[in-house]
Amino acid sequence: MAPPASQLRAQRSDLLNYVGRQVRDSALSEDIVQEAYLRLLTFEAAPDKRVNNATALLRRISLNLIRDHFRLVKRAPTVELSDTIACPYPTVDQQ
């Protein structure tokens, strides 16, 4: 049985603080918390699934999402592109 919506809303700020301490990026924290809630509700939607402690499960899901994020960043680092580097190909107008 899913926890009431009011209980989920109350846990959200605590979970955001928890995730924020781990990733130190507010936009990423919001994304992780949203994904954690989505996974919790999807898990509970299954007819044979029951969660006794939604807070603990949300924290575990969030921690797993944080780890997945840092694994992905480590495996495929991103490089900021500069707007000042000219493209060697002709523009659409030139073609």
DRENDREN-169507 format. One line per field, with one value per atom (N, C-alpha, C): residue number from 1; residue in three letters; atom name; x, y, z. Coordinates in steps of 0.2 Angstrom, whole numbers, padded with zeros to 4 digits. Each point is the difference from the previous one (the first is absolute). Layout:
N
lumti NUM ...;
bagu ala ...;
koltor CA ...;
x X ...;
y Y ...;
z Z ...;
//
This chain:
95
lumti 1 1 1 2 2 2 3 3 3 4 4 4 5 5 5 6 6 6 7 7 7 8 8 8 9 9 9 10 10 10 11 11 11 12 12 12 13 13 13 14 14 14 15 15 15 16 16 16 17 17 17 18 18 18 19 19 19 20 20 20 21 21 21 22 22 22 23 23 23 24 24 24 25 25 25 26 26 26 27 27 27 28 28 28 29 29 29 30 30 30 31 31 31 32 32 32 33 33 33 34 34 34 35 35 35 36 36 36 37 37 37 38 38 38 39 39 39 40 40 40 41 41 41 42 42 42 43 43 43 44 44 44 45 45 45 46 46 46 47 47 47 48 48 48 49 49 49 50 50 50 51 51 51 52 52 52 53 53 53 54 54 54 55 55 55 56 56 56 57 57 57 58 58 58 59 59 59 60 60 60 61 61 61 62 62 62 63 63 63 64 64 64 65 65 65 66 66 66 67 67 67 68 68 68 69 69 69 70 70 70 71 71 71 72 72 72 73 73 73 74 74 74 75 75 75 76 76 76 77 77 77 78 78 78 79 79 79 80 80 80 81 81 81 82 82 82 83 83 83 84 84 84 85 85 85 86 86 86 87 87 87 88 88 88 89 89 89 90 90 90 91 91 91 92 92 92 93 93 93 94 94 94 95 95 95;
bagu met met met ala ala ala pro pro pro pro pro pro ala ala ala ser ser ser gln gln gln leu leu leu arg arg arg ala ala ala gln gln gln arg arg arg ser ser ser asp asp asp leu leu leu leu leu leu asn asn asn tyr tyr tyr val val val gly gly gly arg arg arg gln gln gln val val val arg arg arg asp asp asp ser ser ser ala ala ala leu leu leu ser ser ser glu glu glu asp asp asp ile ile ile val val val gln gln gln glu glu glu ala ala ala tyr tyr tyr leu leu leu arg arg arg leu leu leu leu leu leu thr thr thr phe phe phe glu glu glu ala ala ala ala ala ala pro pro pro asp asp asp lys lys lys arg arg arg val val val asn asn asn asn asn asn ala ala ala thr thr thr ala ala ala leu leu leu leu leu leu arg arg arg arg arg arg ile ile ile ser ser ser leu leu leu asn asn asn leu leu leu ile ile ile arg arg arg asp asp asp his his his phe phe phe arg arg arg leu leu leu val val val lys lys lys arg arg arg ala ala ala pro pro pro thr thr thr val val val glu glu glu leu leu leu ser ser ser asp asp asp thr thr thr ile ile ile ala ala ala cys cys cys pro pro pro tyr tyr tyr pro pro pro thr thr thr val val val asp asp asp gln gln gln gln gln gln;
koltor N CA C N CA C N CA C N CA C N CA C N CA C N CA C N CA C N CA C N CA C N CA C N CA C N CA C N CA C N CA C N CA C N CA C N CA C N CA C N CA C N CA C N CA C N CA C N CA C N CA C N CA C N CA C N CA C N CA C N CA C N CA C N CA C N CA C N CA C N CA C N CA C N CA C N CA C N CA C N CA C N CA C N CA C N CA C N CA C N CA C N CA C N CA C N CA C N CA C N CA C N CA C N CA C N CA C N CA C N CA C N CA C N CA C N CA C N CA C N CA C N CA C N CA C N CA C N CA C N CA C N CA C N CA C N CA C N CA C N CA C N CA C N CA C N CA C N CA C N CA C N CA C N CA C N CA C N CA C N CA C N CA C N CA C N CA C N CA C N CA C N CA C N CA C N CA C N CA C N CA C N CA C N CA C N CA C N CA C N CA C;
x 0004 -0004 0004 -0001 0004 -0001 0005 -0001 -0004 -0004 -0004 0004 -0003 0004 0003 -0004 0003 0006 0001 0006 0006 -0002 0005 0003 -0005 0002 0004 -0001 0004 0007 0001 0006 0004 -0003 0004 0005 -0001 0005 0006 -0001 0005 0004 -0003 0003 0005 -0003 0004 0006 -0001 0006 0006 -0003 0005 0003 -0004 0004 0004 -0002 0004 0007 0000 0006 0005 -0003 0004 0003 -0005 0002 0002 -0002 0001 -0002 -0005 -0003 -0008 -0003 -0007 -0004 0002 -0004 0000 0006 0001 -0003 0000 -0004 -0007 -0003 -0007 -0002 0004 -0001 0001 0005 0000 -0005 -0003 -0005 -0007 -0001 -0006 0001 0006 0000 -0001 0003 -0001 -0008 -0004 -0007 -0003 0002 -0003 0001 0006 0002 -0004 -0001 -0003 -0008 -0003 -0007 -0001 0005 0000 0000 0005 0001 -0007 -0003 -0006 -0006 0000 -0005 -0001 0005 0000 -0005 -0004 -0005 0003 0006 0003 0005 0001 0005 -0003 0004 -0002 0006 0000 0005 -0002 0004 -0001 0003 0006 0003 0002 -0004 0001 0006 0001 0006 0006 0001 0006 0001 -0005 0000 0002 -0003 0001 0008 0002 0007 0005 -0002 0004 0000 -0006 -0001 0004 0000 0004 0007 0002 0007 0003 -0004 0001 0000 -0004 0000 0006 0002 0006 0006 0001 0005 0000 -0006 0000 0002 -0002 0002 0008 0003 0007 0004 -0003 0003 0000 -0006 0000 0004 0001 0004 0007 0002 0007 0002 -0005 0001 0000 -0004 -0001 0000 0006 0001 -0003 -0003 -0002 0005 0000 0004 -0004 0001 -0004 0003 -0005 0002 0000 0004 0001 -0004 -0003 -0003 0005 0006 0004 0004 0000 0003 -0005 0004 -0004 -0001 -0006 -0001 0004 0003 0004 -0005 -0006 -0004 -0004 -0002 -0004 -0007 -0002 -0006 -0006 -0006 -0005 -0001 0001 0000 0005 0006 0006 -0001 -0004 -0001 -0005;
y -0006 0006 0006 0005 0006 0005 0003 0005 0006 0003 0006 0005 0004 0005 0005 0002 0005 -0003 -0006 -0003 0000 -0001 0000 0008 0004 0008 0002 -0003 0002 -0003 -0006 -0003 0003 0004 0002 0005 0005 0005 -0004 -0005 -0003 -0004 -0003 -0004 0005 0006 0005 0002 0001 0002 -0006 -0006 -0006 -0001 0001 -0001 0006 0006 0006 0000 -0003 -0001 -0005 -0004 -0005 0003 0003 0002 0008 0004 0007 0004 -0002 0003 0000 0005 0001 -0003 0001 -0003 -0007 -0003 -0007 -0003 0003 -0002 -0001 0005 0000 -0006 -0001 -0006 -0006 -0001 -0007 -0001 0005 -0001 -0001 0003 -0001 -0008 -0002 -0007 -0005 0002 -0005 -0001 0006 -0001 -0004 0002 -0004 -0007 -0002 -0007 -0004 0004 -0002 -0002 0005 0000 -0006 -0001 -0005 -0007 0000 -0007 -0001 0005 -0002 -0001 0002 -0001 -0008 -0003 -0008 -0003 -0004 -0003 -0004 -0003 -0004 0003 0007 0003 0004 0001 0004 0003 0006 0003 0002 -0002 0001 0007 0002 0006 0004 0004 0004 0005 0002 0005 -0003 -0006 -0004 -0002 -0002 -0002 0006 0005 0006 0002 0000 0001 -0005 -0006 -0005 0001 0001 0002 0006 0005 0006 -0001 -0004 -0002 -0004 -0004 -0004 0004 0005 0005 0004 0002 0005 -0004 -0006 -0005 -0001 -0001 -0001 0006 0006 0006 0001 -0001 0001 -0005 -0006 -0005 0002 0003 0002 0006 0004 0006 -0002 -0005 -0002 -0004 -0004 -0004 0005 0005 0004 0007 0003 0007 0005 0005 0005 0006 0003 0006 0005 0006 0006 0002 0002 0002 0008 0003 0007 0003 0006 0003 0003 0001 0004 -0004 -0007 -0004 0000 0001 0001 -0007 -0002 -0006 0000 -0005 0000 -0001 -0002 -0002 0007 0000 0006 0000 0006 0001 -0001 0000 -0002 0005 0007 0005 -0001 -0002 -0001 -0006 -0005 -0006 0002;
z 0000 0000 0000 -0004 -0001 0006 0002 0005 -0002 0004 -0002 -0003 -0005 -0003 0005 0005 0005 0003 0001 0003 -0005 -0006 -0005 -0001 0000 0000 0005 0006 0006 0000 -0003 -0001 -0005 -0005 -0005 0001 0005 0002 0003 0005 0003 -0005 -0005 -0005 -0005 -0001 -0004 0003 0007 0004 0000 0000 0001 -0007 -0006 -0006 -0002 0002 -0001 0003 0006 0004 -0004 -0004 -0004 -0006 -0004 -0007 0000 0004 0000 -0006 -0003 -0006 0001 0000 0002 -0006 -0006 -0006 0000 0001 0000 0006 0006 0006 -0001 -0004 -0001 -0005 -0005 -0005 0004 0004 0004 0004 0004 0005 -0004 -0006 -0004 -0003 -0002 -0002 0005 0006 0006 0002 0000 0001 -0006 -0006 -0005 0000 0002 0001 0006 0005 0006 -0002 -0003 -0002 -0005 -0005 -0005 0004 0005 0003 0004 0003 0004 -0004 -0006 -0005 -0001 0000 -0001 0005 -0002 0005 0005 0000 0005 0004 -0001 0004 0005 0006 0006 0003 0001 0003 0008 0004 0007 0003 -0003 0002 -0007 -0002 -0006 0001 0006 0000 -0001 0003 -0001 -0007 -0003 -0007 -0005 0002 -0004 0000 0006 0001 -0003 0000 -0004 -0007 -0003 -0007 -0002 0004 -0001 0000 0005 0000 -0006 -0002 -0006 -0007 0000 -0006 0000 0006 0001 -0002 0002 -0002 -0008 -0002 -0008 -0003 0002 -0003 0000 0006 0000 -0004 0000 -0005 -0007 -0002 -0007 -0002 0005 -0001 0000 0004 0000 -0007 -0002 -0006 -0007 0000 -0006 0002 0002 0002 -0006 0002 -0004 -0001 -0006 -0001 -0002 0003 -0002 -0006 -0005 -0006 0000 -0004 0000 -0006 0001 -0006 -0004 0002 -0004 -0005 0000 -0005 -0006 -0006 -0006 -0003 -0003 -0003 -0007 -0002 -0006 -0006 0001 -0005 -0003 -0006 -0002 0003 0001 0003 -0005 0002 -0004 -0006 0002 -0005 -0006 0003 -0005 -0005 0003 -0004 -0006;
//
